[in-house]
Amino acid sequence: MNYKQASLIAFSGLMAFSCMEEDVPDNVSINPPATYVFERDGASTVNYQGQTDRLNMLSEMKSYLVSGDRGEALSFQKLLDMYSNTNAPFSSEALNEAITKQLENKTNAAQIDFYRSLMSDAAEVSQDVAANNTAAADGIAGRIERGNTGNYVNVNEKGWEFTQFIEKGLMGAVFYDQIFNSYLSQAKIGESVDNENLVEGKNYTTMEHHWDEAFGYWGVPTDFPNGDPVLTPEYKRFWANYTDGRDGLLNVSQPLMDAYILGRAAIVAKEHAVKSEQIEIIIDLHELVSAATAVHYINDAMGYLSSGDQGNLLHVVSEAYTFVQALQFSPRKKISQSDITAILTNDLGTDGNFWKVSSESLQNAKDKLITAYPELNDHADAL
């Protein structure tokens, strides 16, 4: 962790603005605002509507998948239509009309077939459950109750919960991948990208807009984390929700917001070195949130395994799996790809079969994550 990262992590709340000012080198002139609000000639220069649209699309897709968990038969075609935003699949007309926006073409290219296959299986299993009330078991796809709640989830033969795999998987394969490998890349905000001329008909430069689009995929309000409440219902989802959830132990929310604001202000001031330093902070802290959330769900899994609650066990192991999976999209990841693979294919069950997890294998996964992210050491059992 470098000095600038440490300084951002050290302060939060009312100190955020002064912290950002102190983080600016003496020989440059940057005036970061207190919130993610940037204007030119009295008008906003910020626009990330496309990112908000995709977050809303995934929210609707999740709601549809949950109807399958409630015993309704899902349509594979509708899931594909929601994924590619074709044939007006959404209840929101605004989303249906945003025909140039979709989740599929923003998914990491190597992952698209995986998610299409999951959607096919989710539909097939839901139809079987609706017709036959098939109970899930090791090697048998079907439904399983979470505890004694009367709430069921549909899983495949390995115990992968479709709703969690698709929702949280796309949080990584779309939202994180786009932040890390598209909008914060040199191709999008490097010094060769136009930061002099306004985009035709817009009030922002190309570089400014690309930075804003990265921020949009995080999904937080412009005054995060200082609102009351910190997240109102429309923001309490996806990475915004998980950042806030880890903040109490790890103090990640304000440092991340500071880095996004300072980086954007550095673009306005054309201070590329400061911008580049903020990129490093943003990637590292987003990655830490994902690793910490994986540990959080592994802790839950240990409890459910001990109590014999198989339904909730499969639910939280599905979540742990997807948050480990998201780590692979970080271009600076601190955990090795071999450790990610070992967690996904062995520690969370032999060949990824969640029915076969054990206390020992869950501990092995947790140990790998804590070793790669020593910031978690003091909180490993409390996450």
Backbone torsions as a table, in degrees:
resi	resn	phi	psi	omega
1	MET	NA	124.5	-179.0
2	ASN	-84.3	176.6	-175.7
3	TYR	-60.2	-41.9	-176.7
4	LYS	-66.7	-39.3	178.5
5	GLN	-66.0	-44.1	179.7
6	ALA	-61.2	-40.2	-178.1
7	SER	-67.1	-35.0	178.0
8	LEU	-69.6	-37.0	-178.8
9	ILE	-72.6	-22.8	-174.1
10	ALA	-74.4	-23.8	-174.1
11	PHE	-123.7	151.1	175.9
12	SER	-153.5	-179.7	174.9
13	GLY	60.7	-126.7	-174.8
14	LEU	-67.8	-18.0	-178.2
15	MET	-86.9	-4.1	-171.8
16	ALA	-58.8	-45.7	-175.8
17	PHE	-65.0	-46.4	-179.6
18	SER	-66.4	-33.0	177.3
19	CYS	-61.4	-44.4	179.7
20	MET	-63.9	-39.3	179.4
21	GLU	-63.6	-42.4	-179.2
22	GLU	-67.6	-24.6	-177.7
23	ASP	-80.1	-8.1	178.9
24	VAL	-86.4	128.1	178.8
25	PRO	-57.2	151.1	-175.3
26	ASP	-62.1	-26.8	-173.2
27	ASN	-93.5	11.1	177.3
28	VAL	-125.5	159.0	-178.0
29	SER	-118.2	102.0	177.8
30	ILE	-131.3	133.6	179.8
31	ASN	-121.7	83.9	-177.4
32	PRO	-70.8	137.2	175.9
33	PRO	-75.7	168.4	-179.3
34	ALA	-77.5	-23.2	178.4
35	THR	-129.8	171.5	-178.0
36	TYR	-81.1	69.4	179.6
37	VAL	-131.1	118.9	-179.6
38	PHE	-130.0	135.1	-176.8
39	GLU	-133.2	155.8	172.8
40	ARG	-136.7	125.8	-178.2
41	ASP	54.0	38.7	175.6
42	GLY	79.2	4.5	-179.8
43	ALA	-122.7	147.4	-178.1
44	SER	-61.1	142.3	173.6
45	THR	-107.2	7.8	-173.8
46	VAL	-104.6	130.2	175.0
47	ASN	-152.1	119.4	174.1
48	TYR	-138.1	42.8	-178.6
49	GLN	-60.7	-37.5	179.6
50	GLY	-60.2	-37.9	178.8
51	GLN	-69.4	-42.8	176.7
52	THR	-60.9	-39.0	177.1
53	ASP	-59.1	-44.1	-177.8
54	ARG	-69.2	-36.2	173.7
55	LEU	-61.2	-41.8	179.2
56	ASN	-67.2	-35.2	176.7
57	MET	-63.2	-43.1	179.7
58	LEU	-67.8	-34.4	175.4
59	SER	-60.6	-44.2	179.2
60	GLU	-67.4	-38.8	178.3
61	MET	-63.1	-41.7	178.1
62	LYS	-60.9	-45.5	180.0
63	SER	-58.8	-39.4	178.4
64	TYR	-66.5	-42.6	177.7
65	LEU	-61.6	-38.8	178.8
66	VAL	-62.4	-32.2	176.6
67	SER	-63.1	-31.1	173.6
68	GLY	-67.0	-38.5	176.1
69	ASP	-63.5	-26.5	179.3
70	ARG	-84.2	2.0	174.9
71	GLY	105.4	3.0	178.7
72	GLU	-86.9	150.7	178.0
73	ALA	-80.8	127.6	178.3
74	LEU	-91.3	153.2	174.6
75	SER	-101.3	123.3	175.8
76	PHE	-59.8	-40.6	-179.5
77	GLN	-62.5	-39.8	179.1
78	LYS	-65.5	-40.7	177.4
79	LEU	-61.2	-42.8	177.1
80	LEU	-63.4	-39.9	178.8
81	ASP	-64.6	-38.1	177.3
82	MET	-67.3	-37.7	-179.6
83	TYR	-65.4	-39.9	-175.9
84	SER	-104.5	1.4	-178.2
85	ASN	51.0	59.1	174.3
86	THR	-125.2	155.9	176.7
87	ASN	62.1	30.0	174.3
88	ALA	47.0	63.7	-173.6
89	PRO	-85.8	-9.8	-170.9
90	PHE	-97.3	154.3	174.5
91	SER	-73.1	-23.6	177.7
92	SER	-84.6	117.8	177.7
93	GLU	-64.7	-31.4	178.8
94	ALA	-61.6	-37.6	177.9
95	LEU	-71.3	-42.0	178.5
96	ASN	-61.1	-33.8	-178.8
97	GLU	-80.8	-15.8	179.2
98	ALA	-83.2	61.8	-168.3
99	ILE	-67.3	-16.3	177.6
100	THR	-87.9	-2.9	-178.0
101	LYS	-109.2	134.6	177.6
102	GLN	-158.4	166.9	177.3
103	LEU	-88.2	-36.2	-171.5
104	GLU	-60.9	-47.8	-174.7
105	ASN	-78.5	-1.0	172.8
106	LYS	-106.9	0.6	175.7
107	THR	-76.4	140.9	173.4
108	ASN	-47.1	125.8	-168.9
109	ALA	-56.3	-34.5	-178.3
110	ALA	-72.2	-11.5	-174.7
111	GLN	-104.9	-9.0	-172.5
112	ILE	-60.2	-47.5	-179.3
113	ASP	-62.1	-36.1	178.4
114	PHE	-59.2	-45.8	-177.2
115	TYR	-74.1	-34.4	175.3
116	ARG	-63.7	-39.3	178.2
117	SER	-65.8	-41.6	176.9
118	LEU	-59.9	-42.1	179.6
119	MET	-64.1	-39.7	176.9
120	SER	-61.3	-47.0	179.9
121	ASP	-65.5	-39.6	179.3
122	ALA	-59.6	-43.2	179.3
123	ALA	-66.5	-45.4	-178.1
124	GLU	-61.7	-45.5	-178.9
125	VAL	-66.7	-40.9	179.5
126	SER	-61.4	-37.3	179.5
127	GLN	-68.3	-38.4	176.9
128	ASP	-66.2	-43.2	179.0
129	VAL	-63.4	-43.2	-179.9
130	ALA	-62.0	-36.0	-176.9
131	ALA	-85.9	-35.4	-168.9
132	ASN	-124.9	-5.2	-178.4
133	ASN	55.0	40.7	-174.8
134	THR	-63.4	128.6	178.7
135	ALA	-86.9	135.6	178.8
136	ALA	-73.6	146.9	174.0
137	ALA	-155.8	171.0	178.5
138	ASP	-57.3	117.1	-178.7
139	GLY	88.7	-1.5	-178.9
140	ILE	-127.8	120.5	176.4
141	ALA	-76.2	144.9	179.6
142	GLY	170.7	-153.4	-178.6
143	ARG	-110.5	151.8	178.2
144	ILE	-145.0	141.1	-178.1
145	GLU	-80.7	140.6	174.4
146	ARG	-89.4	106.2	-177.7
147	GLY	63.6	-140.8	176.8
148	ASN	-115.3	40.5	-171.3
149	THR	-91.5	-15.5	-171.4
150	GLY	80.7	2.5	177.9
151	ASN	-99.8	129.1	-177.0
152	TYR	-114.6	157.0	171.2
153	VAL	-131.4	149.7	176.2
154	ASN	-93.6	134.8	-178.2
155	VAL	-132.9	159.5	175.0
156	ASN	-86.5	-171.7	-174.5
157	GLU	-66.5	-18.3	176.8
158	LYS	-95.1	0.7	-179.6
159	GLY	87.7	11.8	178.2
160	TRP	-75.0	121.6	178.6
161	GLU	-79.8	120.7	-173.4
162	PHE	-61.4	-43.6	-177.5
163	THR	-60.5	-45.4	-179.1
164	GLN	-69.1	-41.9	-177.9
165	PHE	-62.6	-40.3	-176.8
166	ILE	-78.5	-48.2	-179.5
167	GLU	-62.5	-58.3	-173.9
168	LYS	-76.5	-27.0	174.4
169	GLY	-63.7	-42.8	179.5
170	LEU	-72.2	-22.4	170.8
171	MET	-57.6	-37.0	177.9
172	GLY	-83.8	-50.6	-172.3
173	ALA	-71.6	-20.9	175.3
174	VAL	-108.8	-65.4	-168.5
175	PHE	-66.6	-50.5	179.0
176	TYR	-68.7	-43.4	-178.9
177	ASP	-60.2	-39.7	179.0
178	GLN	-68.9	-40.4	176.7
179	ILE	-62.0	-53.6	-171.2
180	PHE	-71.5	-48.7	-165.5
181	ASN	-107.4	-3.1	174.9
182	SER	-117.6	-74.2	-167.4
183	TYR	-73.8	-23.7	175.2
184	LEU	-101.3	16.6	178.7
185	SER	-87.3	164.2	177.7
186	GLN	-62.0	-30.4	179.8
187	ALA	-65.1	-26.3	-176.7
188	LYS	-102.9	-34.4	-178.0
189	ILE	-134.6	20.7	174.0
190	GLY	-71.9	171.4	-174.0
191	GLU	-64.1	-19.2	179.3
192	SER	-81.5	-10.4	-179.3
193	VAL	-78.4	139.6	-175.4
194	ASP	-61.8	118.3	175.2
195	ASN	-127.9	22.1	179.7
196	GLU	-111.0	-43.1	-173.1
197	ASN	-102.5	142.1	175.5
198	LEU	-74.1	140.7	173.3
199	VAL	-59.7	138.7	-175.9
200	GLU	-54.2	125.9	178.7
201	GLY	78.2	4.3	-177.3
202	LYS	-122.4	170.8	-179.0
203	ASN	-112.2	29.0	-179.8
204	TYR	-142.5	157.5	172.7
205	THR	-84.0	167.0	178.7
206	THR	-61.0	-43.0	-178.5
207	MET	-66.1	-43.2	177.6
208	GLU	-57.4	-44.7	-177.0
209	HIS	-64.6	-41.6	179.8
210	HIS	-62.6	-41.0	177.5
211	TRP	-62.6	-43.3	179.7
212	ASP	-61.9	-36.4	-180.0
213	GLU	-67.0	-36.0	173.2
214	ALA	-61.3	-47.5	178.6
215	PHE	-58.7	-39.6	-178.7
216	GLY	-60.9	-34.7	179.5
217	TYR	-70.8	-22.5	175.1
218	TRP	-66.8	-37.6	170.9
219	GLY	83.3	21.6	-178.9
220	VAL	-96.0	160.0	173.8
221	PRO	-71.2	163.2	-174.6
222	THR	-69.6	-16.1	178.0
223	ASP	-105.5	13.0	179.6
224	PHE	-56.4	139.9	-1.3
225	PRO	-102.9	34.3	-170.5
226	ASN	-105.7	11.0	175.9
227	GLY	-75.4	167.5	177.6
228	ASP	-131.3	96.6	5.7
229	PRO	-75.1	167.3	-179.5
230	VAL	-57.8	-44.1	177.8
231	LEU	-127.1	115.1	172.2
232	THR	-73.3	164.7	-172.3
233	PRO	-51.6	-37.9	-177.2
234	GLU	-69.4	-17.7	179.1
235	TYR	-102.4	-9.5	-173.5
236	LYS	-82.3	71.3	-178.0
237	ARG	-160.5	162.5	171.6
238	PHE	51.7	-143.5	-171.6
239	TRP	-67.2	-28.0	175.6
240	ALA	-59.5	-46.7	-177.9
241	ASN	-64.9	-41.4	-177.5
242	TYR	-75.6	-31.0	172.8
243	THR	-62.3	-48.8	179.1
244	ASP	-61.5	-37.6	-179.6
245	GLY	-66.1	-28.9	179.8
246	ARG	-93.0	-9.0	-171.0
247	ASP	-65.1	-35.9	-175.8
248	GLY	-58.6	-35.2	-179.9
249	LEU	-95.7	-31.5	-170.0
250	LEU	-111.4	-10.1	179.9
251	ASN	51.2	61.3	-177.4
252	VAL	-105.9	-23.5	-170.4
253	SER	-65.6	-53.0	-177.8
254	GLN	-66.9	-42.7	176.6
255	PRO	-59.2	-39.2	177.3
256	LEU	-65.4	-45.2	-180.0
257	MET	-63.0	-42.4	177.9
258	ASP	-57.6	-42.4	-177.8
259	ALA	-67.2	-41.1	177.0
260	TYR	-63.2	-43.9	-178.5
261	ILE	-68.2	-46.2	-177.9
262	LEU	-65.6	-38.9	178.0
263	GLY	-63.3	-40.5	178.5
264	ARG	-67.6	-40.5	177.6
265	ALA	-65.0	-35.1	177.8
266	ALA	-65.9	-34.4	176.2
267	ILE	-64.1	-44.3	177.9
268	VAL	-59.4	-40.8	-178.4
269	ALA	-83.8	-3.1	-179.5
270	LYS	59.4	41.8	176.8
271	GLU	-107.3	87.5	-170.3
272	HIS	-69.6	-31.0	-179.6
273	ALA	-64.7	-43.8	178.9
274	VAL	-64.5	-42.5	176.5
275	LYS	-56.3	-46.4	-177.1
276	SER	-63.7	-37.1	177.9
277	GLU	-64.8	-35.9	179.3
278	GLN	-69.5	-33.4	176.9
279	ILE	-58.9	-44.3	179.8
280	GLU	-60.6	-43.7	179.8
281	ILE	-63.2	-46.0	-178.2
282	ILE	-59.8	-48.3	-178.5
283	ILE	-63.9	-45.3	-178.4
284	ASP	-62.5	-42.2	-176.8
285	LEU	-75.4	-37.2	173.2
286	HIS	-60.7	-42.6	179.2
287	GLU	-62.6	-41.1	178.8
288	LEU	-62.0	-40.7	177.8
289	VAL	-59.1	-43.6	-178.7
290	SER	-66.3	-43.9	179.3
291	ALA	-63.9	-43.7	-179.5
292	ALA	-64.3	-37.5	179.7
293	THR	-70.0	-35.3	174.2
294	ALA	-60.8	-44.5	177.8
295	VAL	-62.7	-40.5	177.5
296	HIS	-54.3	-46.7	-177.5
297	TYR	-76.7	-28.8	173.6
298	ILE	-65.1	-40.3	175.5
299	ASN	-59.4	-44.5	177.0
300	ASP	-60.1	-41.3	-178.3
301	ALA	-62.6	-39.8	178.4
302	MET	-60.0	-40.2	178.6
303	GLY	-66.4	-44.8	-179.2
304	TYR	-68.6	-34.7	176.8
305	LEU	-63.8	-42.8	-179.4
306	SER	-64.4	-36.5	-177.5
307	SER	-87.5	-7.4	179.4
308	GLY	79.5	18.9	-179.8
309	ASP	-87.6	87.5	-172.2
310	GLN	-67.3	-37.0	-178.3
311	GLY	-64.1	-48.6	177.8
312	ASN	-69.1	-30.6	175.4
313	LEU	-59.9	-49.5	-179.7
314	LEU	-62.8	-36.4	179.6
315	HIS	-61.7	-50.4	-174.5
316	VAL	-78.4	-28.6	174.9
317	VAL	-67.8	-35.1	174.7
318	SER	-59.3	-41.6	178.8
319	GLU	-68.5	-44.8	178.5
320	ALA	-57.0	-43.9	-179.2
321	TYR	-56.7	-47.5	-175.0
322	THR	-69.5	-31.7	178.4
323	PHE	-75.4	-31.7	171.4
324	VAL	-67.7	-43.2	179.2
325	GLN	-56.7	-38.0	-178.6
326	ALA	-63.9	-25.6	-178.1
327	LEU	-62.9	-27.4	-176.8
328	GLN	-66.1	-18.1	-177.6
329	PHE	-83.4	-10.7	178.2
330	SER	-73.6	126.7	178.3
331	PRO	-73.7	-8.6	-179.7
332	ARG	-120.1	22.6	-168.3
333	LYS	-55.3	137.4	-176.9
334	LYS	-87.9	-17.1	176.1
335	ILE	-96.1	141.3	-178.2
336	SER	-73.2	153.0	176.7
337	GLN	-63.0	-33.1	179.3
338	SER	-65.2	-36.1	177.1
339	ASP	-71.2	-38.0	175.4
340	ILE	-59.4	-46.9	-179.6
341	THR	-61.9	-41.1	179.9
342	ALA	-64.4	-39.3	178.0
343	ILE	-64.4	-46.2	-174.1
344	LEU	-73.0	-30.4	-173.4
345	THR	-107.7	-6.4	-178.5
346	ASN	-136.7	-55.4	-174.2
347	ASP	-66.3	-33.9	177.0
348	LEU	-93.6	34.3	178.5
349	GLY	108.5	138.7	179.7
350	THR	-56.6	125.9	-176.1
351	ASP	57.4	31.1	179.4
352	GLY	70.1	21.8	178.2
353	ASN	-89.0	105.0	-174.4
354	PHE	-66.0	-20.5	177.0
355	TRP	-66.1	-16.2	-174.3
356	LYS	-106.6	11.9	177.0
357	VAL	-67.7	153.5	177.5
358	SER	-135.6	166.9	176.3
359	SER	-57.7	-40.2	-179.3
360	GLU	-66.2	-44.2	-177.7
361	SER	-68.4	-37.0	177.0
362	LEU	-64.9	-39.8	177.5
363	GLN	-64.6	-36.9	177.3
364	ASN	-61.7	-42.4	177.9
365	ALA	-62.9	-45.2	-179.8
366	LYS	-61.4	-42.8	-179.4
367	ASP	-62.3	-40.5	178.9
368	LYS	-62.0	-41.8	-178.6
369	LEU	-68.6	-42.6	-178.4
370	ILE	-67.8	-36.0	177.6
371	THR	-64.4	-41.0	-179.2
372	ALA	-74.0	-28.3	-177.2
373	TYR	-126.3	79.0	-175.3
374	PRO	-61.5	-16.5	175.7
375	GLU	-60.6	-18.8	-178.9
376	LEU	-86.9	-10.7	-173.1
377	ASN	-52.8	-48.6	-174.4
378	ASP	-73.8	-10.4	-174.9
379	HIS	-123.8	9.9	-168.7
380	ALA	-57.3	-37.0	-177.4
381	ASP	-92.0	-11.5	-177.2
382	ALA	-97.7	-14.9	-177.5
383	LEU	-61.7	NA	NA
